[in-house]
Amino acid sequence: MRVEVLQHVPFEGLGSMRAWLKERGARIHFNHLWRGEPLPGLDAVDLVVAMGGPMSVNDEGRFPWLVVEKRWLEAAMTRGIPTLGVCLGAQLLSCVLGGRVAPTPGREIGWFEVQGLETASSFRFPDRFNAFHWHGEAYTLPDGCHQLARSAACEQQAFQYGRHAIGLQFHLETTPETMHGLIARLGQELQPGPWVQCAEQMRAEPAASFEAIHALMGEVVAYLHAAQA
């Protein structure tokens, strides 16, 4: 399995997904978009993972590589290549499929409950589960997609397009190390709000919470892996 990881900043990587993929013999290539690295031909890709980042999908003027990335993602999904978008990645998938991305009334940062929804999609999240969040924008559900989850702070938390593409607004891949990295790099965003935990609250989250989201992340990746043509 050849995996292309679209990475937008150095501190938002695969997290727990890296070990899952390595255990299954995946060959992982990281594309550091902020460095202007060219995207590969799609014939060499079996799975796409578009990660998060602090920029907006609407910031094409500041980050012109977003234009190229969107076209590439559109081509990948058109070809039926299994594709996963996380946070900014999910917003990119929504944008490519005709949705919109805009700031939310307030940020959602920290450990909060998500509600899984029963839809016509073939992937199903648990009815209730906790996930790690870090976002200040949200996407609208594109036509032809199925909503998979919501939270009290954000109506659109996950969606599925066809059998082969899933977008997650929340983070299931987060490890203690990647969480600490976000706090260190984006700590200025931890302004008081109804859905913003302080750094101490996030750091106090038990190991069992990380284990639970990693197991669920494995289910998502396994589902997409099985969708390979």
C-alpha positions in Angstrom: 0.0 0.0 0.0 1.4 3.4 -1.1 0.2 6.2 1.1 0.5 9.9 0.2 0.3 12.2 3.2 -0.5 15.9 2.5 1.1 17.8 5.3 0.5 21.5 5.7 2.7 22.3 8.7 5.5 20.4 10.4 3.6 19.8 13.7 0.5 18.1 12.3 1.5 14.7 11.1 0.0 11.2 11.1 0.0 10.7 14.8 -1.2 7.2 15.7 -1.9 6.4 12.0 1.8 6.1 11.3 2.2 3.0 13.5 -1.0 1.4 12.1 0.2 1.8 8.5 3.7 0.7 9.2 2.5 -2.5 10.9 0.7 -3.3 7.6 3.8 -2.7 5.5 2.6 0.6 4.0 5.1 2.8 2.1 4.4 6.3 3.4 5.4 9.4 1.5 5.0 12.8 3.2 4.4 15.7 0.9 5.4 19.0 2.7 3.1 21.3 0.8 4.4 24.5 2.6 7.8 23.8 1.0 6.4 23.7 -2.5 7.0 20.0 -3.0 5.3 18.7 -6.1 2.4 16.2 -5.8 3.0 12.8 -7.4 1.1 11.2 -10.2 -2.0 9.4 -9.0 -1.0 6.1 -10.5 1.5 5.7 -7.6 -1.0 6.3 -4.8 -3.3 3.8 -3.0 -4.4 6.0 -0.1 -4.4 9.7 0.4 -4.4 11.3 3.9 -4.8 15.1 4.0 -3.8 16.4 7.5 -4.7 19.5 9.4 -3.1 23.0 9.6 -3.8 26.4 11.1 -4.5 28.0 7.7 -7.9 28.3 6.0 -8.9 26.6 2.8 -9.9 30.1 1.7 -6.3 31.4 2.0 -5.2 30.7 -1.5 -3.7 34.1 -1.9 -1.3 33.5 1.0 -0.8 29.8 0.3 -1.0 29.3 -3.5 -0.2 25.6 -3.1 -3.8 25.2 -1.8 -5.0 25.7 -5.4 -2.9 22.8 -6.7 -3.8 20.6 -3.7 -7.5 21.1 -4.3 -7.2 20.1 -7.9 -5.1 17.0 -7.0 -7.6 15.9 -4.3 -10.5 16.3 -6.7 -8.7 14.1 -9.3 -7.9 11.5 -6.6 -11.5 11.3 -5.5 -12.8 11.2 -9.1 -10.6 8.2 -9.7 -11.9 6.5 -6.6 -8.7 6.5 -4.6 -9.4 6.1 -0.9 -9.0 9.5 0.7 -9.1 10.7 4.3 -9.2 14.3 5.4 -8.5 15.4 9.0 -9.6 18.9 10.2 -8.2 21.2 7.5 -8.1 18.1 5.3 -11.8 17.5 5.8 -12.5 21.1 5.0 -10.5 20.7 1.8 -12.5 17.7 0.8 -15.8 19.6 1.5 -14.5 22.5 -0.6 -13.5 20.3 -3.5 -16.9 18.6 -3.4 -18.8 21.9 -3.5 -19.1 22.7 0.2 -18.1 26.0 1.9 -15.8 26.6 4.8 -16.2 29.6 7.2 -15.3 30.6 10.7 -17.5 29.3 13.5 -18.9 31.5 16.3 -16.2 30.2 18.6 -13.4 27.7 18.6 -13.7 24.1 19.6 -10.5 23.0 21.3 -10.0 20.1 23.6 -11.7 16.9 24.5 -15.4 16.9 23.8 -18.1 14.4 23.1 -19.2 13.6 19.5 -22.4 12.0 18.4 -22.3 9.4 15.7 -25.3 9.4 13.3 -27.1 6.6 11.6 -27.2 7.4 7.9 -27.3 5.6 4.6 -23.4 5.6 4.6 -21.6 2.3 5.1 -19.3 3.6 7.8 -20.8 4.1 11.2 -19.3 5.8 14.3 -20.4 4.9 17.9 -23.4 6.7 19.1 -21.3 8.7 21.6 -17.6 9.0 21.9 -15.0 11.6 23.0 -12.6 13.1 20.5 -9.9 15.7 20.5 -10.7 18.9 18.7 -8.8 22.0 17.5 -10.6 24.2 15.0 -12.1 27.6 14.5 -13.7 27.0 11.1 -16.2 24.4 9.8 -17.4 23.1 6.5 -20.9 22.6 5.1 -22.0 19.2 4.0 -21.6 18.9 0.2 -24.4 17.6 -2.0 -24.2 13.8 -2.4 -22.4 13.3 0.9 -23.6 11.6 4.2 -23.2 13.3 7.5 -21.5 10.9 10.0 -21.3 12.9 13.2 -22.0 16.1 15.0 -21.1 17.8 18.3 -22.8 20.3 20.6 -20.3 23.0 19.3 -20.2 22.0 15.6 -23.0 20.5 13.6 -20.7 19.0 10.9 -18.0 16.7 12.4 -17.6 14.0 9.9 -18.9 13.0 6.4 -18.6 10.3 3.8 -18.4 10.7 0.0 -19.1 7.5 -1.9 -17.4 4.4 -0.5 -13.9 5.8 -0.6 -13.7 9.3 1.0 -14.2 10.3 4.7 -13.6 13.8 6.2 -13.1 14.2 10.0 -13.4 17.6 11.6 -12.1 16.2 14.9 -8.7 14.4 15.6 -8.6 10.7 16.3 -4.9 10.4 15.5 -3.8 12.7 18.3 -1.1 11.4 20.6 0.1 13.1 23.8 3.2 14.2 21.8 1.1 15.8 18.9 -1.3 17.4 21.4 1.6 19.0 23.3 3.0 20.2 19.9 -0.3 21.9 19.1 -0.4 23.6 22.5 3.2 24.8 22.1 2.6 26.1 18.5 -1.0 27.4 18.7 -1.4 28.1 22.4 -2.4 31.7 21.6 -5.7 30.3 20.3 -6.7 29.0 23.8 -8.9 32.0 24.6 -11.7 31.3 27.1 -14.9 30.1 25.5 -17.6 27.5 26.1 -15.9 24.9 24.0 -12.2 25.7 24.7 -10.3 23.8 27.3 -7.2 25.2 28.9 -3.8 23.5 28.4 -3.9 22.0 31.9 -7.3 20.3 31.2 -6.0 18.9 27.9 -2.8 17.6 29.5 -4.8 15.9 32.3 -6.7 13.7 29.9 -6.0 10.0 30.8 -4.1 7.6 28.6 -7.4 5.6 28.1 -8.8 8.5 26.1 -5.9 8.3 23.6 -6.2 4.6 23.4 -9.9 4.8 22.5 -9.5 7.4 19.7 -6.6 5.5 18.3 -8.7 2.3 18.1 -11.4 4.3 16.3 -8.9 5.9 14.0 -7.7 2.4 13.1 -11.3 1.4 12.1 -11.6 4.4 9.8 -8.3 3.7 8.1 -9.0 0.0 7.8 -12.4 0.9 6.2 -10.7 3.1 3.6 -8.0 0.6 3.0 -10.6 -2.0 2.2 -12.1 0.4 -0.4 -9.0 0.2 -2.7 -10.0 -0.6 -6.2 
